[in-house]
Amino acid sequence: MVLLLFGNGVVANALLADSKGKDGGWIVITAGWGFAVLCGIVTSLAVGGVAHLNPAVTLAGAVTSGDYSHVVPYIAAQMAGAIVSGVLVWLVYLPHWAGSDPESKLAVFCTQPAIRAPAANALTEFLGTVALIVVGTAIGSKGVSASGLAPGLSPFLWGILVWALGLSLGGPTGYAINPARDLGPRIAHALLPIAGKRDADWSYAWVPVVAPLLGGVVGAVIVRATGII
C-alpha cells in the first residue's frame, strides 16, 4: 500500500489537470517510483514484515528456496494493499479528476503500452522482471559483501534499482514489473466513481500480470544457476 500510494501518487501529480506537478515528466515519475520502493520496504520492515511488495519477487523467492507456503498469503496481502492504495490516491487528488482526460486517469492506476503490441509488451515486462530479480538478488549476495550489507542500506539500493529500470527499460510499457502494482489499482479504477473515466483496458491487463510472474520464475532460475544465491 505504501509503495503504490507514493508510486501512483507521483503519476497523478505529473498527469492530472491543475496539479502543481503537472507535466513533471519521466524523470520525476521514475524517481518517484524508486523512492516509493524505498518507502514501502522500510515501512514493511519497521512493522516486522519481510518487505515482499511484489508477487513476482515472492514467487522468485519460493523458487529459489523451495518453500511455497507464503506465496498465497503474501500475494493476497499485496493485492489488498494495492487496491487500498488506489482508493487513497483517488481521495488525495479528488478535485483533479473531473478536469483530467480519461487516458491520464487510467494511467494513474495502471500501466499502458506506448505502442500496443502485446507480444512485444509482454517480452519487455518479462525481461524487466528478470533484471529486477537478478540484480535485486545480487544486491544482497556474498559477492557484493561477504559479511553482508550495512544495516539499512539494502532498501536504498532496491530503490535505485527500480529507478534505473524505469529510466532504462520503462519506456515501452511503463514498467509494471509487479502484478499487484498493476492489477490492484486497475481494479480500484474500475470500482471507484471517477468522473469521466474510461474502461480499465482489461484486454491488456494480462500482460503486466503474466509476464512479470514468468520473469520472476526465470530470474530465480538464473540466480540459482549462476550462484548469485
Secondary structure as GFF3:
##gff-version 3
##sequence-region A 1 229
A	DSSP	alpha_helix	2	15	.	.	.	ID=ss1
A	DSSP	alpha_helix	26	46	.	.	.	ID=ss2
A	DSSP	alpha_helix	55	65	.	.	.	ID=ss3
A	DSSP	alpha_helix	71	92	.	.	.	ID=ss4
A	DSSP	three_ten_helix	94	96	.	.	.	ID=ss5
A	DSSP	alpha_helix	102	109	.	.	.	ID=ss6
A	DSSP	alpha_helix	118	139	.	.	.	ID=ss7
A	DSSP	alpha_helix	153	169	.	.	.	ID=ss8
A	DSSP	alpha_helix	179	191	.	.	.	ID=ss9
A	DSSP	alpha_helix	207	226	.	.	.	ID=ss10
###
